[in-house]
Amino acid sequence: ALKRLDKEGVLGGTTLIAVADTLRSLDKLARFLRGRGEQAPRVAALAGRIQDTETVWGAITDCFGPDGELYDNASSELYDLRRRVSDLHRQLTKQMKRLMDSPHIGKHLQDRFFTEREQRFVLPVRSDAGGQVEGIVHGSSSSGATIFVEPREVVGLNNQLKVSQMAVHREEARIMGQLSALVAEESPTIATNLELGLELDLLDARARLAVDLDATCPRLSEQGELTLRAARHPLLALSG
């Protein structure tokens, strides 16, 4: 993700969430280890070099849900735009139901439902009655028995919906770009924190391996004596 940002790229929602989760975990790890300075002063000192990045991960988590979708309140403009799209959806749904129930259209329908083609609300009209329903044709079924017509009465609403959806996408892209820029701005700090996290992870792995091997810390002789008691090669010990 950091390499992509070096090329002025914009990170997607799932990647931004992964960045936030990683940074939050590093902050949590640093706080945990710094609070145990008496037990492990050198490890605590290493963790103390991890810099706080809550301004980055906090901003990201404030905008995204767990599924990677932007919250409606990620910006006031996004909230208004999405509400506008929802309102238009409701208006179109109501109008399409009204058209299906109208005598001059209902009798020409292949089925009692409406659907979307090319992100526009359409009705399934029998192909032999296509000319009886005024509107724009948006394709047909695989059998050719049904054509999908956008009734003349909803063309204006469909246009408004399309324009509003495009505005939503633009605002979502703007927010993604803003959050990506925030990550890019802190990229050197993030890279350093990742290296420190890697070093701490390696220390943890060494400790876990020592426990698994029932290993002991050697005492070094000042006289140059060497005594190996029940010594085992670690790879042989791990293989049983």
Secondary structure, DSSP 8 states (H G I E B T S, - for coil): -HHHHHTT----HHHHHHHHHHHHHHHHHHHHHHTTTTT-HHHHHHHTTS---HHHHHHHHHHB-TTS-B-GGGSHHHHHHHHHHHHHHHHHHHHHHHHHHSHHHHTTBSSS--EEETTEEEEEEEGGGGGGS-EEEEEE-TTSSEEEEEEGGGHHHHHHHHHHHHHHHHHHHHHHHHHHHHHHHTHHHHHHHHHHHHHHHHHHHHHHHHHHTT-------SS-----SS---HHHHHT-
